[in-house]
Amino acid sequence: MKTRSASFSGENGVMAQPPPEMWTSGVGARIVSGLVLAAGAILALYAGVAAFAGLVALAAVVLAWEWTRLCGEGRFGKTGLVHAAAMLAVVIVAGAGFAGWALALIFASIVLVYALARQGAR
């Protein structure tokens, strides 16, 4: 009886490789979007602390929205609204110079968003 050992390689010992076009597809678009985002961040920083904080707040809300939709099967709902509002509050509190309170708010929002997600069976 022949036993098999767990391996990431195939039967002949050769590992499968992703197709070469997978690595290059969309690289140009990623470079352009990275340059645009970097330019926006530099301009916001040049405009002042308030503009940069606003950009960070906007990014936090957009990322909270995206994360909630990814984890919530495309839905945003009450959990997403609380998540986005909490991240906006964290950025505002941290921007006001209260880093300790911002950290506490992060932990409180984690518990609240988790409870809401469990309540909605997400």
Salt bridges, closest charged atoms under 4 A:
GLU11 OE2 - ARG4 NH1 3.56
GLU73 OE1 - ARG75 NH2 3.70
